[in-house]
Amino acid sequence: MSVLIYSTSTCPFCHKAKEYLTSKGIPFTDINVGEDQTKVQEMMDKSGQLGVPVIDINGTIIVGFNQARIDAALAQMK
């Protein structure tokens, strides 16, 4: 299982997404694009967006905190 979250430290929806995954016991890698500019292009290549969070669940890209889409992507991984 591979879950990446492209986020910034000041983004409230990023915090919500990380809290939600943590509450479900889902491990993830947090990539702070505010601190690592090289990852901004990687995030844009995946999502076409500059907004955060961008969540990559095994190649399924979710822009923003969308609990239903997160749950659907996680269900496909089981």
VMD Tcl script that builds the backbone (N, CA, C; Angstrom):
set m [mol new atoms 234]
animate dup $m
set s [atomselect $m all]
$s set {name element resname resid chain x y z} {
  {N N MET 1 A 0.854 -1.176 0.000}
  {CA C MET 1 A 0.000 0.000 0.000}
  {C C MET 1 A 0.894 1.230 0.000}
  {N N SER 2 A 0.557 2.169 -0.849}
  {CA C SER 2 A 1.330 3.399 -0.924}
  {C C SER 2 A 0.386 4.589 -0.843}
  {N N VAL 3 A 0.549 5.390 0.198}
  {CA C VAL 3 A -0.259 6.597 0.363}
  {C C VAL 3 A 0.687 7.772 0.577}
  {N N LEU 4 A 0.592 8.758 -0.317}
  {CA C LEU 4 A 1.380 9.983 -0.207}
  {C C LEU 4 A 0.432 11.151 -0.046}
  {N N ILE 5 A 0.809 12.109 0.794}
  {CA C ILE 5 A 0.042 13.344 0.921}
  {C C ILE 5 A 0.997 14.502 0.666}
  {N N TYR 6 A 0.702 15.254 -0.378}
  {CA C TYR 6 A 1.437 16.484 -0.665}
  {C C TYR 6 A 0.706 17.585 0.095}
  {N N SER 7 A 1.411 18.270 0.984}
  {CA C SER 7 A 0.757 19.210 1.877}
  {C C SER 7 A 1.654 20.407 2.169}
  {N N THR 8 A 1.091 21.341 2.924}
  {CA C THR 8 A 1.874 22.420 3.524}
  {C C THR 8 A 1.525 22.462 5.002}
  {N N SER 9 A 2.372 23.074 5.786}
  {CA C SER 9 A 2.141 23.095 7.233}
  {C C SER 9 A 0.981 24.008 7.625}
  {N N THR 10 A 0.576 24.930 6.749}
  {CA C THR 10 A -0.489 25.876 7.102}
  {C C THR 10 A -1.846 25.511 6.513}
  {N N CYS 11 A -1.953 24.387 5.838}
  {CA C CYS 11 A -3.190 23.997 5.146}
  {C C CYS 11 A -4.115 23.217 6.089}
  {N N PRO 12 A -5.285 23.790 6.431}
  {CA C PRO 12 A -6.181 23.083 7.351}
  {C C PRO 12 A -6.734 21.776 6.776}
  {N N PHE 13 A -6.974 21.723 5.458}
  {CA C PHE 13 A -7.499 20.487 4.869}
  {C C PHE 13 A -6.428 19.402 4.804}
  {N N CYS 14 A -5.172 19.813 4.731}
  {CA C CYS 14 A -4.071 18.848 4.804}
  {C C CYS 14 A -4.068 18.181 6.173}
  {N N HIS 15 A -4.227 18.997 7.216}
  {CA C HIS 15 A -4.263 18.453 8.576}
  {C C HIS 15 A -5.442 17.502 8.735}
  {N N LYS 16 A -6.600 17.874 8.185}
  {CA C LYS 16 A -7.785 17.006 8.278}
  {C C LYS 16 A -7.536 15.673 7.582}
  {N N ALA 17 A -6.926 15.722 6.405}
  {CA C ALA 17 A -6.657 14.485 5.659}
  {C C ALA 17 A -5.715 13.578 6.441}
  {N N LYS 18 A -4.667 14.156 7.002}
  {CA C LYS 18 A -3.702 13.355 7.763}
  {C C LYS 18 A -4.344 12.788 9.031}
  {N N GLU 19 A -5.157 13.594 9.708}
  {CA C GLU 19 A -5.847 13.112 10.901}
  {C C GLU 19 A -6.802 11.977 10.549}
  {N N TYR 20 A -7.492 12.116 9.424}
  {CA C TYR 20 A -8.442 11.082 9.008}
  {C C TYR 20 A -7.721 9.766 8.726}
  {N N LEU 21 A -6.641 9.816 7.960}
  {CA C LEU 21 A -5.893 8.591 7.664}
  {C C LEU 21 A -5.315 7.965 8.929}
  {N N THR 22 A -4.807 8.812 9.821}
  {CA C THR 22 A -4.266 8.314 11.086}
  {C C THR 22 A -5.353 7.617 11.896}
  {N N SER 23 A -6.553 8.210 11.926}
  {CA C SER 23 A -7.662 7.630 12.701}
  {C C SER 23 A -8.085 6.274 12.143}
  {N N LYS 24 A -7.852 6.051 10.849}
  {CA C LYS 24 A -8.184 4.770 10.220}
  {C C LYS 24 A -7.015 3.781 10.260}
  {N N GLY 25 A -5.884 4.210 10.838}
  {CA C GLY 25 A -4.728 3.335 10.937}
  {C C GLY 25 A -4.005 3.145 9.617}
  {N N ILE 26 A -4.134 4.119 8.695}
  {CA C ILE 26 A -3.508 4.033 7.385}
  {C C ILE 26 A -2.163 4.757 7.418}
  {N N PRO 27 A -1.061 4.053 7.193}
  {CA C PRO 27 A 0.238 4.724 7.150}
  {C C PRO 27 A 0.366 5.543 5.864}
  {N N PHE 28 A 1.022 6.677 5.958}
  {CA C PHE 28 A 1.206 7.536 4.791}
  {C C PHE 28 A 2.523 8.272 4.901}
  {N N THR 29 A 2.975 8.763 3.760}
  {CA C THR 29 A 4.168 9.599 3.703}
  {C C THR 29 A 3.713 11.025 3.443}
  {N N ASP 30 A 4.103 11.935 4.310}
  {CA C ASP 30 A 3.747 13.342 4.177}
  {C C ASP 30 A 4.877 14.070 3.456}
  {N N ILE 31 A 4.539 14.710 2.341}
  {CA C ILE 31 A 5.521 15.471 1.574}
  {C C ILE 31 A 5.134 16.938 1.667}
  {N N ASN 32 A 5.924 17.703 2.408}
  {CA C ASN 32 A 5.633 19.121 2.608}
  {C C ASN 32 A 6.202 19.915 1.434}
  {N N VAL 33 A 5.319 20.314 0.507}
  {CA C VAL 33 A 5.777 21.027 -0.685}
  {C C VAL 33 A 6.169 22.467 -0.367}
  {N N GLY 34 A 5.818 22.937 0.824}
  {CA C GLY 34 A 6.270 24.259 1.251}
  {C C GLY 34 A 7.747 24.257 1.615}
  {N N GLU 35 A 8.251 23.093 1.986}
  {CA C GLU 35 A 9.654 22.967 2.388}
  {C C GLU 35 A 10.515 22.318 1.307}
  {N N ASP 36 A 9.900 21.583 0.394}
  {CA C ASP 36 A 10.657 20.861 -0.639}
  {C C ASP 36 A 10.120 21.259 -2.008}
  {N N GLN 37 A 10.715 22.279 -2.587}
  {CA C GLN 37 A 10.244 22.812 -3.866}
  {C C GLN 37 A 10.371 21.806 -5.014}
  {N N THR 38 A 11.289 20.852 -4.899}
  {CA C THR 38 A 11.423 19.857 -5.965}
  {C C THR 38 A 10.184 18.975 -6.048}
  {N N LYS 39 A 9.463 18.841 -4.956}
  {CA C LYS 39 A 8.264 18.001 -4.928}
  {C C LYS 39 A 7.041 18.715 -5.488}
  {N N VAL 40 A 7.111 20.043 -5.631}
  {CA C VAL 40 A 5.985 20.794 -6.194}
  {C C VAL 40 A 5.720 20.323 -7.619}
  {N N GLN 41 A 6.767 20.182 -8.418}
  {CA C GLN 41 A 6.593 19.737 -9.798}
  {C C GLN 41 A 6.053 18.315 -9.845}
  {N N GLU 42 A 6.539 17.452 -8.961}
  {CA C GLU 42 A 6.042 16.077 -8.897}
  {C C GLU 42 A 4.540 16.080 -8.614}
  {N N MET 43 A 4.109 16.923 -7.661}
  {CA C MET 43 A 2.696 17.028 -7.305}
  {C C MET 43 A 1.883 17.542 -8.499}
  {N N MET 44 A 2.404 18.558 -9.192}
  {CA C MET 44 A 1.697 19.121 -10.337}
  {C C MET 44 A 1.608 18.119 -11.491}
  {N N ASP 45 A 2.657 17.331 -11.690}
  {CA C ASP 45 A 2.637 16.310 -12.741}
  {C C ASP 45 A 1.537 15.280 -12.469}
  {N N LYS 46 A 1.339 14.940 -11.213}
  {CA C LYS 46 A 0.329 13.945 -10.843}
  {C C LYS 46 A -1.082 14.504 -10.903}
  {N N SER 47 A -1.254 15.746 -10.439}
  {CA C SER 47 A -2.611 16.267 -10.232}
  {C C SER 47 A -3.031 17.373 -11.191}
  {N N GLY 48 A -2.051 18.053 -11.789}
  {CA C GLY 48 A -2.378 19.215 -12.596}
  {C C GLY 48 A -2.777 20.410 -11.749}
  {N N GLN 49 A -2.535 20.329 -10.454}
  {CA C GLN 49 A -2.976 21.352 -9.504}
  {C C GLN 49 A -1.808 21.884 -8.685}
  {N N LEU 50 A -1.948 23.124 -8.245}
  {CA C LEU 50 A -1.008 23.680 -7.270}
  {C C LEU 50 A -1.590 23.639 -5.868}
  {N N GLY 51 A -2.894 23.430 -5.761}
  {CA C GLY 51 A -3.541 23.403 -4.446}
  {C C GLY 51 A -3.228 22.131 -3.692}
  {N N VAL 52 A -3.249 22.231 -2.387}
  {CA C VAL 52 A -3.029 21.084 -1.512}
  {C C VAL 52 A -4.263 20.882 -0.628}
  {N N PRO 53 A -4.482 19.714 -0.095}
  {CA C PRO 53 A -3.659 18.526 -0.264}
  {C C PRO 53 A -3.911 17.832 -1.599}
  {N N VAL 54 A -2.875 17.143 -2.048}
  {CA C VAL 54 A -3.003 16.180 -3.137}
  {C C VAL 54 A -2.647 14.833 -2.513}
  {N N ILE 55 A -3.579 13.904 -2.599}
  {CA C ILE 55 A -3.407 12.597 -1.973}
  {C C ILE 55 A -3.275 11.558 -3.079}
  {N N ASP 56 A -2.217 10.777 -3.008}
  {CA C ASP 56 A -1.945 9.721 -3.982}
  {C C ASP 56 A -2.078 8.381 -3.256}
  {N N ILE 57 A -3.165 7.661 -3.566}
  {CA C ILE 57 A -3.403 6.356 -2.952}
  {C C ILE 57 A -3.235 5.306 -4.042}
  {N N ASN 58 A -2.060 4.681 -4.067}
  {CA C ASN 58 A -1.731 3.674 -5.093}
  {C C ASN 58 A -2.027 4.166 -6.503}
  {N N GLY 59 A -1.717 5.423 -6.776}
  {CA C GLY 59 A -1.908 5.969 -8.114}
  {C C GLY 59 A -3.235 6.669 -8.330}
  {N N THR 60 A -4.177 6.536 -7.399}
  {CA C THR 60 A -5.430 7.288 -7.467}
  {C C THR 60 A -5.170 8.657 -6.866}
  {N N ILE 61 A -5.377 9.709 -7.665}
  {CA C ILE 61 A -5.067 11.066 -7.223}
  {C C ILE 61 A -6.345 11.754 -6.762}
  {N N ILE 62 A -6.300 12.280 -5.548}
  {CA C ILE 62 A -7.427 13.004 -4.962}
  {C C ILE 62 A -6.934 14.390 -4.595}
  {N N VAL 63 A -7.594 15.398 -5.141}
  {CA C VAL 63 A -7.227 16.780 -4.831}
  {C C VAL 63 A -8.195 17.290 -3.769}
  {N N GLY 64 A -7.636 17.774 -2.665}
  {CA C GLY 64 A -8.469 18.248 -1.557}
  {C C GLY 64 A -8.817 17.102 -0.619}
  {N N PHE 65 A -9.488 17.450 0.471}
  {CA C PHE 65 A -9.906 16.440 1.441}
  {C C PHE 65 A -11.320 15.999 1.080}
  {N N ASN 66 A -11.428 14.848 0.428}
  {CA C ASN 66 A -12.703 14.293 0.004}
  {C C ASN 66 A -12.810 12.910 0.632}
  {N N GLN 67 A -13.491 12.847 1.771}
  {CA C GLN 67 A -13.530 11.619 2.558}
  {C C GLN 67 A -14.110 10.449 1.761}
  {N N ALA 68 A -15.137 10.682 0.973}
  {CA C ALA 68 A -15.752 9.596 0.203}
  {C C ALA 68 A -14.774 9.040 -0.830}
  {N N ARG 69 A -14.052 9.907 -1.515}
  {CA C ARG 69 A -13.076 9.442 -2.516}
  {C C ARG 69 A -11.900 8.731 -1.845}
  {N N ILE 70 A -11.480 9.229 -0.685}
  {CA C ILE 70 A -10.399 8.570 0.061}
  {C C ILE 70 A -10.833 7.165 0.446}
  {N N ASP 71 A -12.055 7.042 0.999}
  {CA C ASP 71 A -12.558 5.725 1.401}
  {C C ASP 71 A -12.665 4.782 0.207}
  {N N ALA 72 A -13.131 5.300 -0.933}
  {CA C ALA 72 A -13.263 4.460 -2.129}
  {C C ALA 72 A -11.893 3.972 -2.610}
  {N N ALA 73 A -10.894 4.868 -2.608}
  {CA C ALA 73 A -9.546 4.496 -3.045}
  {C C ALA 73 A -8.935 3.473 -2.082}
  {N N LEU 74 A -9.153 3.667 -0.786}
  {CA C LEU 74 A -8.631 2.720 0.195}
  {C C LEU 74 A -9.300 1.358 0.059}
  {N N ALA 75 A -10.599 1.344 -0.237}
  {CA C ALA 75 A -11.333 0.084 -0.375}
  {C C ALA 75 A -10.810 -0.728 -1.558}
  {N N GLN 76 A -10.363 -0.060 -2.618}
  {CA C GLN 76 A -9.828 -0.758 -3.786}
  {C C GLN 76 A -8.499 -1.422 -3.490}
  {N N MET 77 A -7.833 -0.984 -2.437}
  {CA C MET 77 A -6.515 -1.523 -2.098}
  {C C MET 77 A -6.613 -2.811 -1.288}
  {N N LYS 78 A -7.765 -3.087 -0.720}
  {CA C LYS 78 A -7.875 -4.251 0.175}
  {C C LYS 78 A -8.084 -5.533 -0.583}
}
mol reanalyze $m
mol bondsrecalc $m
mol representation Tube
mol addrep $m
